[in-house]
């Protein structure tokens, strides 16, 4: 099925939201020239536990929980044939994660994927989305947390070398609900993710964590937006990245908006980048917009630098070879966040993958 998105305002690259993105590498997801297949690749990996259901809803029957000015998200809403809906019933408490994965797509196929995860009142769950294979994929994931619920949302970008993934992961958080996300990006040619949060009522909180490791020629972009529109909500953002290889490029934008009505807000955002070789570039732009002085706290920090020479010297002075010392430093850098995945097999797989990329540094 070929669809030209002629009703959308095609970005030119001069817009603030697109100024870092190499549009020519988006495979037509942004301008409607890509040919969309009818594939629907997201499925549950295992049988779902009691209190959890998954279904596909026809586009005509889906109402939007949120709006977006991102052209790819708009295209997903207008053109995706169905929406994959994962529902976790009220008061359901799950001790094991729900795993979602992708069916294998044919090389060159283009998919627009729309997903909704609804966590009922008082429910507690972890959802892990494992992304791999070779894809060209535009996606919108809406995450709705009802009152007093908790969700840990883990998304793993382990795409193959030629993949293009552009997505929004948007959480809507109700009164006294808690959202924790862990975004891991270690594969793909171009990955552009918009992790966004909308607070719906007081007492809600969000923690957005992320790691990324870009190697030669890869472009990884994470644009966070946290909208504090209600009183007494809390947010924390902590992303860490490493880069090695010529033309490895990462972009981290952290936007936090504290509206006039959002008295009692408590927020902090942090981004740290580790440059492992020449020719790599990390852009990091933290932003705070504050419309009220009646807040608990608001701050941000961003750092970009090379290896900590003191850490390397400490290890090497105790007989640890240079390559092993460097590996240990990088593992320690990422471990704080990867430990939040809470799945030992996945944690080790990610670390082994990072070790493999690190081994290429200086080759």
C-alpha positions, 0 to 999 in steps of 0.5 A: 500500500503506497500512501503519500502524506500530503496533508502533513507539514513536511519538515525541512531540517530548519525547524528546532525539532528537526535541526539535528536529524539527518532527514535523508536517512529517515527512509521517507517516514517524515515526508510520506514517500515511504511505501507502507506494508500491511505488516503488524509486527508487535506481539506478546512473546509469551502467554499473557497472565490473568488480568492482562489482555492484548487485542488489535483495534481497527483504526476507525474505532480508536480515539486518541488519548493524546495529540502530537505535532510530530509529523511521523506520529501524526502519520501513524495516527492517520494511517496505521491500520490497527492499534495494538492494545495491551490492557492490565486490569485494575488491582492486577499485580504482576511479579513477572514482566510482560514481554512484547517482541517483533515478528520478523519483517522482510527487508525493505518493508515499512511499518507504521505501528500504533500501540497503547498500554493501559494500566488499570487503577491500583495495578502494578506491572513491568512491560519489556519491549524487545526490538531487533531485526532490520526494520523501517518503522514509525511508531507511537506508543501511548501509555496510560496509567490510571490512579494509584498504578505503577508501570515500569516500561523497558524498551530495547533498541537492538536493531540491526545495522541498517534499521530506521526507527522513529517513535514517540513513547508518551505516558499519561499519568493520573493521580498518585500513579508512578511511571518508570521508563528505561530506554536502551538504544544500542543498535540501528542506523538512525534511531529517533525517540521522543520519550514524553510525559503528561501529568494528569493529577497531583501526586503523580511521578515519573522517572525516565532513564536511558542509555545509548551507545553509538558507533561509527555512522550511527545517529541516535536521538532522544528528545525528552519532554516532561509537561508539569501541568498540575501541582505536586508532581515529581520527575527525574530524568537520567540518560547516559551515552557513549560514542566511538567511531567516525561520525557517531552522533548522539542527540539528547534534548531534555525539555521540562515545562513547569506551568503556572498551575504546577506549584509544588513541582519537584524535577531534575534532569541529567545527561552524561556523555562519554566520548571514546574516540575522535570523530564522534559528536554528542549534542546535549541540550537541557532546557527548563521553562518555569512559569511559577516560583512555588516549586520544591526544586528544579535543576538540570546538568549535562556533561560530555567528556572522555575517559576519567584518567584517574579511574583508568590509572587506579585500575592500571596501577593495580595490574589491570590491562588498559583494554580491561580497565576501559571496559570496566569503566564503561560497564560501571558508567552504564550499570547504574541504569541497566540495573533497572531493567530487572532482568539478569539475562537481558542485562548481561546481553546488553553488557556483552553487546556493549563490550563487543562495541567497545572492543572495536574502539581503536581498531 
